Every structure is written in structure tokens, then in C-alpha cells.
Amino acid sequence: MPGAIDHAKRALRADLRERRALLSDAQRAEAESALTARLHDLVASTGARSISCFLPTTTEPGTRRFIREAVARGIRVLLPITREDGLLDWAVAGTEDEIATGLHGLPEPTGEILNPMALDEVDLLLVPAAAVDRSGMRMGWGRGYFDRTLGSMQKCPPAYAVVFDSEILDEVPRDVHDQPVTGAVTPRRTVVFPLT
């Protein structure tokens, strides 16, 4: 039986989906351009040589240009592949990658599949989110893939949620399995959250 937290999350996700759907193509292109620069700055400031990122859906903040440019700069980029058991496999992004539709209709790479342990080798995690709050609590889209991933890592590198500017909120509903992030990257700013 869904409780109050589930209902609050469902309502907030619906609102966030609606706001994202209202963005024009020009607004999306402008946001992707600004976000690309912020992500490159974050990679440079952390000294990361191997990172994880994600292929965005049509309404998520655009990361494809950043991924292409990072690969061209010699950064190893791992992209997630969803599994039936709720875990994530990974594939190394290439310059000419084919993209397929994976589980839940998500865009996914078609390269050689690496198991979930491949993530142990990255220096920086860039993860999708519906929203994050000022304490660093991340709210995803409800399938739990990234909460399981972050929660299972023995030595988790810095993890940053990639969201639009309006998706850093004062507070998001949280459940016991929800995992916080180190910071958030938006088209206008990079935020590092206080350690709790």
C-alpha cells in the first residue's frame, strides 16, 4: 500500500515532468550548451579521467554533446544499461556509438557490456535525477537504479545529479533507500552540498 512519501514523490514527479515538457527546443539547446561547459569544468576541477554519465531522454538535461566532447578529450565515459534485476551494467562510450532503446524506453549504448563492478573504476559519477534538495538528497524517477548503485558502492566517488536550475528544491520527499549526492550540476551553476 503506497504511503504518504510515495504519494508526495508521485505528485512532485508529475509536476517536474510537466515543467520539463514545456521547455522549447531553443531552451533545451541553450541549456545543453551551458550544461556542457559546466560539466567540462567539473571534470577538470576534479581531475577525473574516468566518469559515468547517462544518455538523456528527450526531456532530460542534454548530456550527449558533453559525452562526445569528453570522449574526444580522452576521458573514459561509462554509460548505464538497465537490467531486469534492477542493477545497471555499463558500456564505454565511443565516438560513433549506436544508441538503442533499452528497458523502460530509455536510450542506451549498444557497445560491449561491462558488469556493475566496472563503476568501481570511475573518478566521478554524473547521475540523472528528477530533483535534488539543498541537503543533497536526490529524488529519481522511481525505479531505484541509481539509489541501488550509489548505495552498493564500497568507495563511492563524488556523485553529481544533473538537473535543470529549477530542480534544486528546498526539500524532496525521502525514503530509507534514497541516496544523497555530493552536488548538482545545472546549466547555470554547480552546487556542492554540505556533508551531513
N, C-alpha and C positions, 0 to 999 in steps of 0.2 A: 504494500500500500504506500503510494508516494506521500511523503511528508511535506512540511512547510518549506524546507530547504529546496526540495525538488520542484515544488510549485514556483518558488521565487526564482530559481535558476531558469525554469522554462519560460517564465514571463520576461525575464531580462534578456534571454537569448532571442526571443521573438522580437523584442524591441530593437536589439542590436542588428539582427538580420534585416529588419525593415529599414533602419538607417543606412546600412551598407548598400542595400538595393537602390536607394535614392541617389547615390553618387553618380554623376555623369561620367562619360568616358574621358572627358577632358580633366575632370577632378581626379580620376583614377590615374591617368598618365602623369599628372603633376605630382601626385602623392608618390608614385613609384620612383620617379626621378629623384625626389628629395630623400626618400627612404633608402634608395641605393647608395647615395652619398653617406648617409648616417651609418649604414651597415658596414661600408668600407672603413669608415673612421673607427668603428668599434673593433673590427678585426685588427686594424693597425694598432690601436691603443692596447689591445690585449696581447699582441704578438702571436695570435693564433695562426697556425699553419694547417690545421685540420679542423673543420667545423661541421656541424649538422645544420641543415636548413630544411625547407619544405617547398613543394610546388603549390602555389596558391590556387584556390578555386576562383571562379570569376568574380566573387565579391570580396575576397580576402586582400589584404595589402599585397601589392605586387612585389615578388621576390625574384622573378625569372631573370630580369636584367642583371641584378646583383649576382645571381648564381653564375650566369655566363661569364661575367667580368671577373669574378673570383677565380673560376677555373682557369681563365686565360692568364691570370696573375700567378698561377701555380699553387693556389690554395686547394687542398683536398676537401671536397664538399660531399658529405653523405646526405642522401635523400631518403625519407621513410617510405616503406612499403607495408601496408596494413595486412595483418594476418587474422584468420578466423578465431584464433585463441586469444585475441586482444593484445598481442605483443606486436612489436614493429621489427621487421627486417630492414635492411638498408642497402642502398646501391650507391656507388661512387658516380657523381655527376661527370659527364664528359662534355666535349664541345658540340657534339652533334647527336645528343640523346633523343631517342624516341620516347614519347610520352603516351602511356596507355591509361585507360580508366580502370582504377582498382576497386577494391571493396568500398561500399558506401558511395560510389560515384566519384571518388577522389582522384585527381591526377597523380600518376605515379611513374617513376622511371622504369625502363624495361631492361636495364643493364644487368650485369652479374649480381646475384642476390647474396648479400652478406648477412650473417645471423645477428641477433640483437647485441651480442658481445662486441661487435665492431664499433659500437658507440663509445666503448671504454677508451678508444684511442684519440678522441677529439679533444680540442682545447676550448671549444666554445659551442654552446647549443643555442640555436635560434629556433624558437618553437611558435606554432600558431596559438592563438587564444581568441576567445570571444571578448574578453576584457580582463584587466588586472586592477587590483586596488592599490592604494598608497602604502599598504603594508607589504606588498609583493605577492599577495595571494592571486593565483591565476585561476580563471574560470574558462574551461574549454567548452567544446560543443556537445559534450555529454557521453562520449563513447569511452573515455578514460585512457586512451592510448598513451598520451603524454604524461598523465599522472602516474600510470604504472611504470613508464620508462624512467621518469625522474625519481620516483620512489624506490626503484630497484637498483639504482647505480650506487656502488660502494664509494666511489670517489667522483662525485658529480662536478664537472667543470662549471664555470659561470653559465647560467641559463637565462636568456633574454626572450621575453614574449614580444612578438612583432604584431603591433596593433595600430589602428588609426588614433589620432590625437584625442578624440572624444571618448576613447575606450579605456582611459586610465580614470578609474572611478574612486570615490571616497571609500567605498566598501562593496565587495561582492559576496553573495551567499557562499558559505563554505561548508563542506562536509569533511568527515575524518580522513577520507582518502585523498583529498585535494592537496596538491603540492605547490609550494611557493616558488617564485623565480627570483633571480638576482636583480633583474632590472627589466626595463621595457624599452623598445625602440619604436618610435613613431616617425612620420615624415618630418616633424618639426623638432623633435628632441630625443635624447637618450636619457633615461632616468635609472639611477641605481637606488634600490630600495634599502632602507635601514635593516640591518640584521636583527631578527627577533629572537 
